[in-house]
C-alpha cells in the first residue's frame, strides 16, 4: 500500500459512567480500544462521543496510511473501517490487517451493494454496516463481534472451580459455600460462573451485560448491580470489605483468585 499523508490521529478517552459506586480503589484497567478509520467528521465526531459514553477508548484516522500505522503500533481491540477513503479502498487495508495477527474488523460504507458486502466478508471482515446507521446499533454489533472473538480465544473453564470455601460446578450448575448448597437464580449462576472463570482479573460491566444478559440488551445496567448485590448477600460478602466479589470503580468487577480463611 502506498504511503499517503497521514491525518493526525485523534484519541477519545472512555468516560466512566456517572453514579457507579466505588468499593475498591487502585485498579488501573484499560478500556477496550476501537480504531475508527473514517474521513467524514460528521461521522467520526458523534461516533467517538457515543463510543466513549459506552466505555470504549477510540483512535481515529482519516486515511488508509494513518489507519495502518495506528493498527500496527497500538493493536486495537477492533477496527471500524470505511470503504471509501481519500487514499484508496478500505478493502486494501482489510487485506493488510488480515495478513498479520487476527484483528476484528467491521466495515462501514454508504454502498449497500450485495457484491461489496460479499467481498468484505470474503476478505475476512467480521461484520458490515451500511450508512446511515444508529450509534446504538453499531455499539451492539461491536460488542457482538468482541464477544465472539473473545469466546474463540478464551478457553472455557474445565470442571468445577473452587476459591476458598466456594465451589461451582458448571456442568451440574451447582454452587456450594463451605459445603452448604447455595440457591442461585439462573442469572446469578451465570454471573458467578463468568466471574469465577476470570478470577483475579477485572471483568467489565459491558462484558457482563453482553455475556450474561444479551449483546442487544438495552435495559438498565442497574439490573447488573441488583444481581451483584444479591450474589454478595448469598456469599456473605460485605460490599465495603468483600472477601470474594470486588467492585472496580467505573470499570466492572473482580472475583478474588484466593480467599484468606476466617480468623478463629
Residue pairs with C-beta under 8 A, 6 or more apart in sequence:
1 64
1 65
1 68
1 88
1 92
1 93
1 96
2 65
2 87
2 88
3 65
4 63
4 64
4 65
4 86
4 87
4 88
5 63
5 65
6 61
6 63
6 65
6 66
6 69
7 39
7 61
7 62
7 63
7 66
9 59
9 60
9 61
9 66
9 70
10 44
10 48
10 59
10 60
11 57
11 58
11 59
11 60
12 48
12 49
12 51
12 52
12 57
12 58
12 60
13 52
13 57
14 31
14 51
14 52
14 54
14 55
14 56
14 57
15 52
15 53
16 55
16 249
16 250
16 251
17 55
17 205
17 221
17 250
20 205
20 249
20 250
21 225
21 247
21 249
22 247
22 249
22 250
23 239
23 240
23 242
23 246
23 247
23 249
24 242
24 246
24 247
24 248
24 249
24 254
25 249
27 202
27 248
27 249
27 251
27 254
29 202
29 204
29 248
29 251
29 252
30 57
31 55
31 56
31 57
31 204
31 251
32 55
32 56
32 57
32 77
32 78
32 146
32 204
33 56
33 57
33 58
33 59
33 74
33 76
33 77
33 78
34 51
34 56
34 57
34 58
34 59
34 76
34 77
34 78
34 79
34 80
34 142
35 58
35 59
35 60
35 61
35 67
35 70
35 71
35 74
35 76
35 78
35 79
35 80
36 44
36 47
36 48
36 51
36 58
36 59
36 60
36 61
36 79
36 80
37 60
37 61
37 62
37 63
37 64
37 66
37 67
37 79
37 80
37 81
37 82
37 85
37 90
37 93
38 44
38 47
38 60
38 62
38 80
38 82
38 85
38 108
39 62
39 63
39 82
39 85
39 86
40 82
43 108
43 131
44 60
44 62
46 135
47 58
47 80
47 135
47 138
48 58
48 60
50 135
50 136
50 138
50 139
51 58
51 135
51 139
51 142
52 58
54 139
54 206
55 204
55 205
55 206
56 142
59 70
59 74
59 76
61 67
61 69
61 70
62 85
62 86
63 85
63 86
63 87
64 85
64 87
64 88
64 90
64 92
64 93
65 87
67 79
67 81
67 85
67 93
68 93
68 96
68 97
70 76
71 79
71 97
71 103
72 100
75 101
75 103
76 103
77 104
77 146
78 103
78 104
78 105
78 106
78 142
78 145
78 146
79 97
79 103
79 104
79 105
79 106
80 106
80 108
80 138
80 142
81 90
81 93
81 94
81 105
81 106
81 107
81 108
81 125
82 90
82 107
82 108
82 109
83 89
83 90
83 91
83 107
83 108
83 109
83 111
83 116
83 120
84 90
84 109
84 110
84 111
85 93
90 107
90 109
91 119
91 120
91 123
94 105
94 107
94 120
94 123
94 124
94 125
95 123
97 103
97 105
97 124
98 123
98 124
102 149
104 126
104 145
104 146
104 149
105 124
105 125
105 126
106 125
106 126
106 127
106 128
106 129
106 138
106 141
106 142
106 145
107 120
107 125
107 127
107 128
107 129
108 129
108 131
108 133
109 116
109 128
109 129
109 130
109 131
110 130
110 131
111 130
112 130
117 128
120 128
121 128
126 145
126 148
126 149
127 141
127 144
127 145
129 137
129 138
129 141
136 218
140 215
140 216
143 206
143 210
143 215
144 210
144 215
144 216
146 210
147 207
147 210
147 211
147 215
150 207
156 197
157 170
157 193
157 196
157 197
159 169
159 170
159 171
160 167
160 168
160 169
160 170
161 167
161 168
161 170
161 193
161 196
161 197
161 199
162 168
163 196
163 199
163 244
163 255
163 256
163 257
163 258
163 259
164 243
164 244
164 256
164 258
164 259
164 260
164 261
165 177
165 178
165 179
165 259
166 175
166 176
166 177
166 196
166 235
166 244
166 259
167 175
167 176
167 177
168 174
168 175
168 189
168 192
168 193
168 196
169 175
170 193
173 189
174 181
175 181
175 182
175 184
175 189
175 192
176 182
177 234
177 235
177 236
182 234
182 235
183 234
184 192
184 231
184 234
185 227
185 230
187 212
187 213
187 227
188 227
188 230
188 231
188 234
190 211
190 212
191 208
191 212
191 224
191 227
191 228
191 231
192 231
194 203
194 208
194 211
194 212
195 203
195 208
195 245
195 253
195 254
195 255
196 255
198 255
199 255
199 256
199 257
200 254
200 255
200 256
200 257
201 254
202 248
202 251
202 252
202 253
202 254
203 252
203 253
203 254
203 255
204 251
204 252
205 221
205 224
205 251
205 252
205 253
206 252
207 252
208 224
208 252
208 253
209 217
209 221
209 224
210 217
212 224
212 227
213 219
213 223
213 224
228 245
228 247
228 253
229 239
231 237
231 245
232 238
232 239
232 242
232 245
235 243
235 244
235 245
236 243
237 243
237 244
237 245
239 247
242 256
243 256
243 259
243 260
244 255
244 256
244 259
245 253
245 255
245 256
246 253
246 254
246 255
246 256
247 253
248 254
